[in-house]
Amino acid sequence: MDQIRLEQMLRDVAAGDVAPDEAMSQLRSLPFEDLGFAHVDHHRALRTGYPETIFCQGKTPVQVVAIAERLAAAESVVLATRVEEETAVALQSTFANADHDEVARTVVIWPADAPQPEGGGLVLVVSAGTSDLPVAQEAVVTSTTMGARTEGIFDVGVAGIHRLLAYRDRLAEARVIVVVAGMEGALASVVGGLVDAPVIAVPTSVGYGASFGGLAALLTMLNSCASGVLTCNIDNGYGAGYSAALINNRSLQAT
């Protein structure tokens, strides 16, 4: 339950359209719901503006489906990340409207009254290489489920900088930019030096041995001389997409 639905319920009770006992029944599991193996946080959307996300790594398909069912019953948008094929099949078998993105390794289950992305503002997700796509697409899916208008520009790394420069106008239009890069991770600094928007850098574990599973890219991004660059953890497309959408959506509210 989010703030809009809670306010509507209170108005319905005040108007006599919903009995207090019925409202109490719906609110009884509002803080959290104990499934034994998980405490589903139904209160998160009220606290943070966005419902709990299911991180599927380490969870069985049965556990993921059970959590998704409780979130969906609360009329929340359900986002599952790091979804393996067996779990994706289980979710799609349970929910007719489950949208599986194989590249992003995500499944999204939309409620019937899901809001459409806002017309204003743009979150732009830029990847250095095609090998970075799983992380970049995870950022795209996450930002989109949070209601932000989100687009991707992929495979425009520094080894062919003319590819990036061909999108100078689009970069200038973005309110927030997520830059996803492995290898040496230099793309974030380049983008940060071209735009006046915040840049959220995501190092990936793509690269040969000396990249140390993304550590080299992480250190490059942390040491960026471009002032507007902030850095997420290695392969954390979800965290970058989430933060980008928060910045974009809050800035829209302020205008």
C-alpha positions in Angstrom: 0.0 0.0 0.0 1.3 3.4 -1.0 0.4 6.9 0.3 -2.2 7.5 -2.4 -4.1 4.2 -1.6 -3.9 4.9 2.2 -5.3 8.4 1.8 -8.1 7.1 -0.4 -9.0 4.4 2.2 -9.1 7.0 5.0 -11.4 9.2 2.8 -13.6 6.2 2.1 -13.9 5.4 5.9 -14.7 9.1 6.6 -17.4 9.1 3.9 -18.9 5.9 5.2 -18.1 3.9 2.0 -15.7 1.5 3.9 -16.5 0.1 7.3 -13.8 0.6 10.0 -13.5 -3.1 10.5 -12.8 -3.7 6.8 -10.2 -0.9 6.8 -8.6 -2.4 9.9 -8.4 -5.8 8.2 -6.5 -4.2 5.3 -4.2 -2.3 7.6 -3.5 -5.3 9.9 -0.5 -6.4 7.8 0.6 -2.9 6.8 3.9 -2.9 8.7 5.0 -6.3 7.4 3.8 -9.8 6.7 5.6 -12.8 8.2 6.0 -15.7 5.7 8.3 -17.6 7.9 11.3 -17.3 5.5 10.7 -13.6 4.8 9.1 -10.6 6.4 7.4 -8.8 3.5 7.7 -5.0 4.1 4.3 -3.6 3.0 5.2 -0.3 4.8 8.1 0.5 2.5 6.1 2.4 -0.1 4.8 4.7 2.5 8.3 5.4 3.9 10.3 5.6 0.7 7.7 6.0 -2.0 8.5 2.7 -3.7 7.6 -0.9 -2.6 10.0 -3.6 -1.7 12.0 -5.2 -4.5 12.7 -9.0 -4.6 16.4 -9.8 -4.9 16.1 -13.3 -6.2 19.7 -14.5 -5.9 19.8 -17.2 -3.2 16.0 -17.6 -3.1 14.1 -20.6 -4.4 11.4 -20.1 -7.1 8.8 -21.0 -4.5 10.0 -18.4 -2.1 10.1 -15.7 -4.8 6.6 -16.5 -6.0 5.3 -16.4 -2.4 6.8 -13.0 -1.8 5.5 -11.7 -5.2 2.0 -12.9 -4.4 1.9 -11.0 -1.2 3.2 -7.8 -2.8 0.8 -8.1 -5.7 -2.1 -8.7 -3.3 -1.2 -5.3 -1.8 -1.6 -3.8 -5.3 2.1 -2.9 -5.4 4.2 -3.0 -8.6 6.5 -6.0 -8.2 10.1 -5.9 -9.3 12.2 -9.0 -9.1 16.0 -8.7 -9.9 18.7 -11.3 -10.6 16.1 -13.7 -11.8 17.2 -17.1 -13.0 15.3 -18.9 -15.8 13.6 -21.3 -13.4 12.3 -18.5 -11.3 11.2 -16.5 -14.3 9.1 -19.5 -15.5 7.5 -19.8 -12.1 6.6 -16.2 -11.9 5.2 -16.2 -15.5 3.2 -19.3 -14.7 1.7 -17.6 -11.6 1.1 -14.1 -13.0 -0.3 -13.6 -16.5 1.1 -10.1 -16.7 4.6 -10.9 -15.6 7.1 -9.1 -17.9 10.5 -11.0 -18.1 13.5 -9.1 -19.4 16.1 -11.8 -20.1 18.9 -9.3 -20.6 18.3 -7.4 -17.4 17.4 -10.7 -15.5 14.3 -9.0 -14.1 10.6 -9.7 -13.9 8.1 -6.9 -13.4 4.4 -7.5 -12.4 2.3 -4.4 -12.9 -0.9 -3.7 -11.0 -3.9 -2.8 -13.0 -3.7 0.9 -12.2 0.1 1.3 -12.6 1.1 4.9 -13.4 2.6 5.7 -16.7 6.1 7.3 -16.8 6.1 11.0 -16.3 6.3 13.1 -19.5 8.9 15.5 -18.0 12.5 14.6 -17.2 14.7 11.9 -18.7 16.9 9.3 -17.2 19.5 8.2 -19.7 21.4 4.9 -19.3 24.6 4.8 -21.2 26.8 1.7 -21.5 30.4 1.4 -22.6 30.0 -1.9 -24.3 27.5 -4.6 -25.3 29.0 -6.8 -22.6 27.7 -4.2 -20.0 24.1 -4.6 -21.2 22.8 -6.8 -18.4 23.7 -4.2 -15.8 22.6 -1.3 -17.9 19.3 -2.9 -18.8 18.7 -3.6 -15.1 19.1 0.1 -14.5 16.6 0.8 -17.3 14.0 -1.6 -16.0 14.3 -0.3 -12.4 14.0 3.3 -13.3 11.1 2.6 -15.6 9.2 0.7 -12.9 9.6 3.8 -10.6 7.8 5.9 -13.2 10.7 7.7 -14.7 10.9 8.2 -18.5 14.0 6.2 -19.3 16.1 5.5 -22.4 19.3 3.7 -23.2 22.3 4.4 -25.3 24.5 1.3 -25.6 28.0 0.4 -26.8 29.5 4.0 -26.9 32.7 3.4 -24.9 35.9 5.5 -25.0 37.6 3.1 -27.5 35.4 4.8 -30.2 34.6 8.2 -28.6 32.9 9.5 -31.8 30.0 7.1 -31.0 29.3 8.9 -27.8 29.7 12.3 -29.3 27.0 11.5 -31.8 24.6 11.7 -28.9 25.7 15.1 -27.5 22.2 16.6 -27.8 20.5 13.6 -26.1 23.0 13.7 -23.3 22.3 17.4 -22.8 18.5 16.7 -22.4 18.9 14.2 -19.6 18.0 15.1 -16.1 20.1 12.2 -14.7 22.6 9.9 -16.5 23.6 6.4 -15.5 26.9 5.3 -17.0 27.7 1.6 -17.0 31.3 0.5 -17.9 33.7 -2.3 -17.2 37.4 -2.6 -18.3 39.0 0.6 -17.1 35.7 2.4 -16.5 36.7 5.7 -18.1 33.4 6.5 -19.7 31.8 8.0 -16.6 34.5 10.7 -16.4 34.1 11.5 -20.1 30.3 11.9 -19.8 30.7 13.8 -16.5 32.8 16.3 -18.4 30.2 16.9 -21.1 27.0 17.5 -19.1 25.5 19.5 -16.3 23.4 16.6 -15.0 24.4 14.3 -12.2 26.1 11.1 -13.4 25.7 7.9 -11.6 28.6 5.6 -12.5 28.3 1.8 -12.3 31.4 -0.3 -12.7 30.9 -3.8 -14.1 32.8 -7.0 -13.6 33.5 -7.1 -17.4 37.2 -7.2 -18.3 40.4 -9.2 -18.4 42.3 -10.3 -15.3 43.8 -7.0 -14.3 40.4 -5.5 -14.1 40.0 -7.6 -10.9 36.3 -8.4 -11.5 35.3 -4.7 -11.8 37.6 -3.3 -9.1 39.7 -1.4 -11.6 36.6 0.3 -13.0 35.3 1.0 -9.5 38.6 2.8 -8.5 38.6 4.8 -11.7 35.1 6.0 -11.1 35.7 6.8 -7.5 38.8 8.8 -8.5 37.0 10.6 -11.3 38.0 14.3 -11.8 34.6 15.1 -13.2 32.8 16.7 -10.2 29.3 15.4 -10.9 30.1 11.7 -10.8 28.7 9.5 -8.1 29.6 5.8 -8.0 27.6 2.7 -7.2 28.8 -0.8 -6.3 30.1 -3.2 -8.9 27.3 -4.5 -11.2 24.6 -2.6 -9.2 22.4 -1.5 -12.1 19.4 -1.7 -9.7 20.9 0.8 -7.2 21.8 3.2 -10.0 18.4 3.0 -11.7 16.7 3.5 -8.3 18.8 6.5 -7.4 18.4 8.0 -10.9 14.6 7.7 -10.8 14.5 9.2 -7.3 16.5 12.3 -8.4 14.4 12.6 -11.6 11.0 12.2 -9.9 11.8 14.5 -7.0 13.1 17.2 -9.3 9.8 16.9 -11.3 7.8 17.4 -8.0 9.8 20.5 -7.2 9.0 22.2 -10.6 
